[in-house]
Amino acid sequence: MLIVSLLIVKDFTTYNVFLCKNDTENGDFSPEIQRLLSKCKIKLNITKDIKVVLQDKVKTPSLYGICNTKILLTKEILNMSYEELECILLHELYHYKK
């Protein structure tokens, strides 16, 4: 139990250190990503508001937060195809659903 608690605290601290206030959240980037996120949420029957954050601190797509959930993406993701981006968003939304 102690090890699990320490790992949770480590993860929480790590993500909070890497997450900056100047990252780009919903609305400040391509509306196609917003439409794709909405489409993926409909496919998985997710109604909660999940935001996408474009940042350069965490180098892999990640799900962050419990109450105020965000999908962390790197800015390189904008160079990917529509299908690749859809797979990434679906993958992260599956994590949220579980």
C-alpha positions in Angstrom: 0.0 0.0 0.0 2.9 2.4 0.8 4.6 1.7 -2.5 1.4 2.4 -4.5 0.8 5.6 -2.5 4.4 6.7 -3.2 4.0 6.0 -6.9 0.8 8.0 -7.1 2.5 11.0 -5.4 5.5 10.7 -7.7 3.3 10.7 -10.8 1.2 13.6 -9.5 4.3 15.6 -8.7 6.0 14.8 -12.0 3.0 15.9 -14.2 2.4 19.0 -12.1 6.1 20.1 -12.5 6.0 19.5 -16.3 2.6 21.1 -16.9 2.9 24.8 -17.5 0.3 27.5 -17.6 1.4 28.7 -21.1 0.4 25.5 -22.9 -2.3 25.7 -25.5 -5.7 24.4 -24.5 -8.9 23.8 -26.4 -9.8 26.5 -28.9 -6.3 27.9 -29.4 -5.5 25.5 -32.2 -7.0 23.7 -35.1 -10.8 23.2 -34.9 -10.3 19.9 -36.7 -8.8 18.4 -33.5 -11.9 19.6 -31.6 -14.2 18.0 -34.1 -12.2 14.8 -34.0 -12.2 14.7 -30.2 -15.9 15.1 -30.2 -16.4 12.4 -32.8 -14.2 10.0 -30.7 -16.1 10.8 -27.5 -19.4 10.0 -29.3 -17.9 6.7 -30.5 -17.1 5.8 -26.9 -20.2 7.3 -25.3 -18.2 9.8 -23.2 -20.2 12.9 -22.2 -17.7 14.5 -19.8 -15.8 17.5 -21.0 -12.2 16.4 -21.7 -9.8 19.0 -22.9 -6.8 18.7 -25.2 -3.6 20.4 -24.2 -0.8 20.9 -26.7 2.5 21.1 -24.8 6.2 20.2 -25.2 7.1 18.9 -21.7 5.6 15.4 -21.8 6.9 13.7 -24.9 4.2 11.0 -25.3 0.4 11.4 -25.5 -1.0 11.1 -22.0 -4.1 11.4 -20.0 -3.8 13.8 -17.0 -6.2 14.5 -14.1 -9.1 12.8 -12.4 -11.7 15.6 -12.0 -10.4 18.0 -14.7 -9.3 15.4 -17.2 -7.0 16.5 -20.1 -5.3 14.8 -22.9 -1.7 15.9 -23.2 -0.4 16.0 -26.8 2.9 17.3 -28.2 2.9 19.9 -30.9 4.4 17.4 -33.4 1.0 15.7 -33.4 -0.3 18.4 -35.7 1.9 16.9 -38.5 0.2 13.5 -38.3 -2.6 12.3 -40.5 -6.2 12.4 -39.5 -6.3 8.6 -39.0 -3.2 8.6 -36.8 -4.6 11.4 -34.6 -7.9 9.6 -34.3 -6.1 6.4 -33.1 -4.2 8.4 -30.5 -7.3 10.2 -29.2 -9.3 6.9 -29.1 -6.4 5.2 -27.2 -6.3 8.0 -24.6 -10.1 8.0 -24.3 -10.1 4.2 -23.7 -7.8 4.9 -20.8 -10.2 7.4 -19.4 -13.2 5.0 -19.8 -11.4 2.3 -17.9 
